[in-house]
Amino acid sequence: MSTTPSPAPGAPGQLQRRLGVPDAVLIGLGSMIGAGIFASLAPAARAAGSGLLIGLALAAIVAYCNATSSARLAALYPASGGTYVYGRERLGAFWGYLAGWAFLIGKTASCAAMALTVGSYVWPGQAHAVAVAAVVALTALNYTGVQKSALLTRVIVTLVLAVLAAVVAASLTSGAADAARLDVGSDATFGGVLQAAGLLFFAFAGYARIATLGEEVRDPARTIPRAIPIALGITLLVYAAVAVCVLLVLGPAGLAAAGEPLTDAARAAGADWLVPGVRVGAAVAALGSLLALILGVSRTTLAMARDHHLPHALAAVHPKFMVPHRAELLVGAVVATAAAIGDLRGAIGFSSFGVLAYYAIANACAWTLTPAEGRPARIIPVVGLAGCLVLAFALPLASVLAGGAVLLAGAAAYALRRTAT
């Protein structure tokens, strides 16, 4: 186990602790209650049919185990980097590196996908240009300090929750709602439910952002274990309500065929007036996800640069704004380039594979905790680790192959670097 210390509070290069429980919860909500709920329901329904709700429950169970393991570890190691730090400290340098690599690659793809989602809702004919503009604007916002990012996230979460509440209300009061459509699992297969759970997990993974901001949270031993389960619990309630209502209105087949599930549900419920609001909500939700994703990726980049797994120049912290400004600029440039040249919305499976690998390592780390270190019940990291591996390999084959190739490439780069030194 590594004994590499985190920077001492107030030391050069140390980020400032400015975020309390409400801000941490809102950053987690901004990451989870984002574009995933607008985009992931239809592909999950195509995989699982009426077993969609079972898939959602499985994804939530795995997410809960991951969140609990991450919360205990983040309280013990309140430094930027999340599972990169935990893996390094508990399992060794290679596993920390692999977790950081999986996070950076998977979440960079997610950033580009969220940016393109913004573009597709705001101006479909110029989706790439709008996506790049969104990345540039949010990178500039993050550059000026994490408190401004938390403030914007509060506004975004409020608006998105209002839109989702309106869709739920319109669906429940509509004559189109039919309880017979909730014949859960009647046309589902075991493999389809697992694949749906893996795809839906993409929408739950935002609680990692709270852990990766561990160096900027006040009283992390108290704040992080409280903020992560609160954010996850609120998100699960919202997702369950939306999924049930959309199924009631559209049915499994209608949901599977829907291009824009929530706008289609609003139309089917006779609430055409709500469609523009849903479109705005989807764009704003994607912006919220993009904002939090850039925060998390830049902090993991900072942590890996501190350990020289990435160029050490990226470990610089701005003397005025107290943010990893070089890491944020690099992440912004990479994401803007990806958003400009490709359509990455189909990368949900690839991103999910990387994130599930990341959390598998987090659960393995939590298994090594002692009772004095706040170890969770043994069943939690066991179920979390097994669940991550099962869902990862239940994803579409192309996603598994691409994700596995990227992880192997990262491992090879690590081995070459170790050989060279």
N, C-alpha and C positions, 0 to 999 in steps of 0.2 A: 504494500500500500504506500502511495506517495505521501510525503509529508511536505510537499511544496506549499508554502503559506500563501494565502490571498493577501493583497496589499492591505496594510494597516489603515484604519480610518484616518483621513487627513493626509496620507502619504501622497507624494506626487504620482499622478496617473490614477488616483482613486476617485471613483464617481461619488457624488453626494447623495445621501439618503433623504429623499424628499417625499416619497409616496407612502401614504397610510393605507389602512384597509379599504376605505371606499374607492380610492384611486386604483388600487391593485385589482379590486373586484371589477371595476369598470373596464380596465385594460383587458382583463380576461373575457368579459362579456363582449367587448368590441372585437375580440379575436374570434370568439365562437359564434355569437349571434351576428353572423355576417352573410356573405354571399352563399355560403354553404347551404343554408336552409332554402334559398331561392333556386339553387342549381342542382343539388344532390338528390332531391326526392325522386325525380323522374328516372335517372339511371338506376337508383336503388330499387324502384318499383319494377323496372324492366328485368332486374335480376331476380327479385323475390316475389313479385306479384302481391297477393294479399298477405304474404309473410313480411311485408315491409316493417310493420310494427315490431315483429319479433327481432328483425335485424337491428332496428333502432334500440331495442332493449339490450341486445348483446353488445352493441357498440357502447352503450352507456355503462354497462358493467365493466367492460375493459377500461373505458375512460376513467371510471371511478377508482379502479385499482391503480391505474397509472397516476392519477391525480394524488391519491393518498401517498403512494411511494415518493412521488416528486415533492410533495409538501414536506414530508419528514426530512428528505435529503436537503431541500432548499433551506430549511430552518437550521440545519447543521452546517451547511456550506453556503452562506449568503453572499456569494460572489457572482459576477456576471458569467454566463456561459451555460447554466443549467446542467444537463446530463453530461456535457463535455467535462465539467469540473467533477461531478460525482464519479464518473467512470474512471477518471484519472486518479482520484483519491482512494477509491474503494477497490477497483479491479486492476489498475495499472495504466500506464501511459497509452498503450495501444487502444484499449477499449474506450478511454476518454476521447482519443483522437477519432476513432471510428464513429462514436456517437456525434461528435461535432461535425464530422464530414457528412454523415447522413442528414443531419439537421440543415446544414448550409445548402446542400444540393436540393433536398426536397422542398425546403421553404423558399428558396430562391425561385424555383419553378412555381410555387404557390403565389408568390408576389406577382410574377408576370401574369399568371392566370387571373388574379384578382384585378390587376390593372386593365386587362383586356375585357373583363366583365364590366367594369366601369364604362369603358368605351362603347361596348355593345349596347348598353342601355341609354347612355347619354346621346350618342351620335353614331348609329350603326354604320353609316357610310364612311366615317372617319375614325373607326374604333382604335386603330393603332396610334394615330396622332393624339387622341384623347388619352389613351393609356400612358403614353410617354409623358404627356403634360401632367397627369395625375402623379406619376412617380416623382417627377422633378419637384412638384409643389410639396408633396409630403416629405420628401427628403430634406427640403429646405426648412420645413416646419420642425422636423426632428432635430435638425442641426442647431436650432435655437434653444433647445432645452426640453427635457422630458415632461416638465409640468405643463407646458403648452400642449403637448401631445395628449396628456391625460385630460385636459380641459376639452379639447376637440372630441375625444372619445366619448366623454359624457354626453355631449350634444348628439353625436351619431347614434349612440345606444338608445337614447330617449326617442329619437325619431323612428328608428327601425322597430322598436317595441310597439310604438303607436300604430305603425302600419300593419304589423303582424296581428295585433289585437283587433284591428278593424277587419282583417280577412277572417279571423276566427269568428267574430261576431256576425259578419255577413253570412258566413257558411252555416252557422248554427240556427240562424233565424230564417234560412231560406227553405222554400218548399222543395228545392232540389236535393236536400240532404236526405240520405236513405241509409238507415242503420244496417240494412241487409248487406251493404257493401263492405261492412267490417267483418266479413266471414274470414277471420284471421287464419292464414295458413292453408286455406282450402286448395290453392293451386300452387303452393310453394314447394320447392325442393330444398334439401339440406344444403347443398352446395350454393344454391341461389341465395338463401338466407345469409350464409356466411359471406358471400361476395357483397351483398347489400350492406352488411354490417361493416365490412372493410371500407366501402365507399362512404358510408355515413360517418365513419370515424373521422374522416377528413374534416367534417364540420365541428367536431368536438375538440380538436387538438389545440385550441387556442390557449388553454390554461397553462401551457408551457411558457407563454410570454410572461406570466407572473414570476416563474422561477428564474427565467433568464434575466429578469430585471432585479434579481436578488440584491445586487450591490447598491441599488437606488431606493430600497424599501426601508422605512423606519422600523426598528424593532423586528427584524425578519423572523426571529424564532417564534414570535406571536402572530405577526401579520400574515406571513405566507401560509401557514397551516389553516388559518381562518379564511383567507381570501380565495384559495383554490377551490375548496368544496362548495363555498357559497356561490361562486361564479358557475361552477359545473351544475349545481342543483337548479339554479334559475334557468340555465340553458336547457337542461333536460325537460323541465316543465314546459317551456316555450315550444321546443321542438315537438314534444308529444302532442300538445294541443294543436299545433299547425298540421302535423301529419294526419291526425285523426280527422280534422275538419276537411282537409283536402280529399282524403279518401271518401268521406261521407258524400261529398259533392261530385267528384269525378269518377270514383271507383278505381280499382287497381289498373284496369286496362286503360282508362282515360288518363290516369296519372302517368302511366308508363309512356303514353304517346304524346304527352304534353311537352311543348317547347318551352313554355314559361308557366310552370305549374300554378303559381299563386295568382297570376293574372288570369289564367284559364279558369281557376276556381272562382275568382271574383265574377267573371262573366257568367259562368254556370249558375252562380248564386243570384244572378240578376242585379249585380252591383257594378254595372259598367262604369259608374262614376268613380269607383275606387281604383280602376286600372291605372290611370296616370300616377296616383299616389304609390301604388305598388312598384311601378317602374322607378320612380324617384327613390323609394325605399331600397330597392335592389341595388341601385347605383351607390347610394350612401352607405349601405351595408358593406359593399365591396371596398369602398374607400376606407371604412373603419378597419376591415380585415387587413388591407394593404398597409395602413398606418402601423398597426400592431406588429405585422409580420416584419416590416423593415426594422422596427425597434428590436425585435428578437434576434434577427439574423445579424444585425450590426453588433449586438452585444456578444454573441457567440464568436463572431469574427475577432472582436477585441480580446476575448479570453484565449483563443487559439494563437493570436499574434503575440500575446504576452509570453507564451510558451514556445515561440518560434516555430510553430507548425505552419504558420502563415507569416509573411514578411513582418518583421517586428515594428516597422514604421506604422502599421495599422493599429498598434496599441496606444497611440497618442490620444490624450484627452484634452479637449479645448480648454484653455485656461479661464475663459469667461463663461462659456455656456455649460462646461462640465459634462460634455458628451464625447463619445469616441468619434470625432468628426471625420477622420480619414476613413475609418471603417464604414461610416454611414455614406460618405461620398462614393466609395467603391461599390458598396451594395446597390446604391441608387443607380450608378452607371451601368452595372451588369443587368439589373432588372429592366431599366429603360431600354437597353439594347435588345434584350429578349422580347420585350413587349413590342418593339418596333418591327421585328423581323419574323415573328411567328405567332401562331394561334395556339396558346398553351392551355386552353380550357380543358382539353382532353388529357392533361397531365395530372388529373386528380388521382388516378390510380398510382402513377409513378410517385407523386408526392406522398400518398398514403403509405406506400411501401417504405419510403425513407423514414417517415415519422414513426411508423410502427417499429422499425428497427431501433430507432432512437429510444423509444419507451421500453423496448425489451431490455436494453442495457440499463435503463433507469430501475426497472424492477429487479434485475440481477444485483444492482448496487444496494437496493433497499433490503434484499435478503441478507446482506452481510452486516447490517446494523445490529448493535447490541441493545438490550432493553434500556440501558443507561443513555443511549444515543437516540431514544425515541422510536425504536423499531416498531413498525405496524404489526398487526396479527400476521402470522406466517402465511396464512391462506391468501392474503392480499397480493404480495409480490409473486406468489406461485401462479395464481389465476391471471394476474397481469402479464407475466412473462409468457405463459402458455397461450393466452388470448392474443397477444401481439403476434406471435409466430403463426398461429392458425389463421388469423385474419390477413396477415401479410401474404401468405401463400395461397389464400383463397381468392385473391385479386385476379383480374384478367391476366392471362399468361404473358402478354406483352409488357405489362407493368412489372410483373415479377422478374422477367428477364432483364429489362432495362434497369430496374432498381438493383438487382443482384450484380449486374455488370459495373454499375457505378460504385457500389460498395467494394467490389474486388479491385477496381482501379484505385480507389482511395487507399486500400490496404497495401497495394503494390507500391504506391508513392511513399507511404510511410516506411516500408521496408527498404526502399532505395535510399531514402534520406538517412535512415539509421546506419545503413552500410557505408554511406559516404562519410559519415562522421565517426 
